[in-house]
């Protein structure tokens, strides 16, 4: 930030700066020092607005959740709304990988509440009510955040580790014993394929199949 008049700080402006820093995916992660540098202030100033570093991380994580919700277009069907939210969660987490683990925690902020509200509303539109809505909301939220967090964790691996991971199954083709592991051997061509998008799509379809099945079991009087 250019030197000059010191900016007026608020919790929101600090979180905004922290999100900017987090998007750079610096190896040291998100520290008070690099956020302070972004704002042109000493890092000690930040702790007038946040109790500690963990509170700042949770606030940034909550902002990422809100960002994903804000990207969901209006007018979508319940299933497409949840699917779109899921895709944006992955995109936002991967773009800010060092913060994603905190976004997977309970942030108790408006971003987390917005995610829950969107999913609850989508489920209620299908006809689910009561305990079934709460159970499926938790299922969807936990699964989506866990997958997005996993993708973010993968994104911060060193390049050499990612290359090794991506090339591991082709090497297995040579080493695997068809007699000992016949099913792996017979499925190796498909196992060689590393398509995160198809895997995620399959996961989303499976999760929504549970919602659809629960909807058919819902007593008509409760819809």
N, C-alpha and C positions, 0 to 999 in steps of 0.2 A: 504494500500500500504506500502511495507517495507520502513523504513527510509533509507536515503542515499541521493544521488544526486537528486536535485529537477528536475522533468521532465520539458522539454521544452513544454510550453503550446501553443496551437493554438485554434481557434474556433472549429475546427474539433475534436481535442482531448478532449476538454471540453464537447462537445456534446456526444462523445462516452462514456465518463465517466458518464454523466448524464443518458444516456440510460441504462447503467449497474445498476445505483442506482435505476432508475425507475422500472426496472424488479423485484426488491425486494419487491415492493408494500408496502413500509413502511407507517405506519399510518400518519406520518407527511407529506407525499408526497415528492416532489422533492424540496429541499431547497438548498440555496447557501452553507450552512454549511455541509450538507452531500455530496454534490458534491466536495467541497473543501477537505473534509476528504478523499474521494476516490482518489483524485489526489495528496494528501499530501501537499496541499497549503492552505493558509488562504483564506477564502471565498471572502475577499475584492479583491483578485487578479482576480477573475472571471470578475469583472465589468470593467476591462481594455479591455475586449474582447466583452462584451455585455453591451448595454446601461442600461438594468435593468433586473429584474427577468423574466418579461413577454417576453422579447426578447429571453431569453434563453429557456423558455418553448416552444415558437413557433418554435425555431430551432430544439428542440428535437422532437416536434410533426411532423415537416417536415421530419426528419430522419425516423420516424416510417412509414410515407407514402412511402418514397423511399424504405424502407425495404420490404414492401408489394409488391410493383411493381417488385422489384428484384427477388422475389420468383415465379413470373409468368413465366412458361416455354414457350419457343418458339414453334411455329408450331401449336398452338391451333386455333380452329375456333373462329370467333368473339364472339359468345355467351359463349363458354367455357372460353375464355380469360377473359371476364368480370366476369363470375362466379368465376373463380379461384382468380382473384383479390379481389373480395368481401370476399371470405372465408379467404384469407390471411389478409385482413384488420381487420376482426373480431379477428383472432388469435393474431395479433400484438397488437391490442388495449386491449384485455383482458389480455395479458401478461404484459402490461404497463398501468394499469387502471388509475393511477393518472395523466397521461399525455394525455390520449385519448381525453379529452375535448378540449385541445389545438390543437390537430391534426384535430379536427372537424372545427376549425376556418380557416380563410384565412391566410395561412402561408407565401404566396408569395415567396416560396422557390422552389428548384428543385424537391423536393418530390411531392409537390402539382402539379407542372407542369407535372411531369411524369405520375401522375394519370390521369390528364385531357388528356394528349397526348395519353395514351393507350386507353382510352374510345373513344375519337374522332376517332382514327384510326380504332377501331373495328366497330364503327357506319358507317364510310365511306365505309368500306368493304362490308357492307350490301346493299349499294346503296344509302343511305341517303346523302343529300347535304344541304348546306346552313342553313337556319333557323331551319330546322328539326333536323339537326345534333346538333346544339348548344342547342336546347331545350331538346333533349333527353340526351345529355351529362350532363346537369345540373340536370335533373331528376334522372339519375343514380347516379351521384356523391353525391347529397344531400341525397338520400335514403340510399345509402350504408354507408356513414359516420354517418348518424343519427342512423342506426341500430347498427353499430359497437360501437358507443358511448354509446348507451343504454346498450349493453351487458357489456361494460367496467364499467359503473356505477353500474350495478348489481353485478359485481365481487368484488367491494370494500365494499359492504354492510356487516355488521357484520354477522357472521354465524347464529346467532339466528334469524335475520331478514330474511335471505334467507330461512331458514327452515320453518319459518312461511309462507312465500310467497308460497313455494312449496307445503305446506299442506293445503292451504286455500280452494281450490276448493273441495276437499273431504269433508270438513266441510260444504260447501255450499249445498252439496247434501242433508244433513239432514235438513237444515234450509229453503231451498227454498220453496216457495208456488207454486205448479203447476198451481193453478188457476190464480194467478196474473202474473206469468212468465212462461207460458206453453212452450215457445220455449227453454228457458234455461233449464227447467226441462227435456225436451225430449232429449236435447243434452248433459246432464251432463256426461255421460260416456266418450264422446269424449273430453269435456272440462276439465276433470280430467287429461288428458294426457298433460304432460309438455315436449314437444319435440322441443327445440329451432331450431335444425337442419332442421326439416321438415317445421317449420314456415318460416325459412329463405329461404329454397329452393322454397317454394310457392311464397314468395315475389319476388325472382329473376325471377321465371317463369312469374309472372304477369308483372314485369317491362319489360322483354324482349318481351312479347306479344305485348306491346305497340310499341316497336321498329319494330316488324314484321308487325304490322298493318300499321304503317306509311310507311314502305317500299313498301307495295302493293299499297299505294296511291300516291307514288312518280311518277311524270310524267316521262315516259320512256326517254324523251330527256335529263333529268337532271342526269341520272345515268351514 
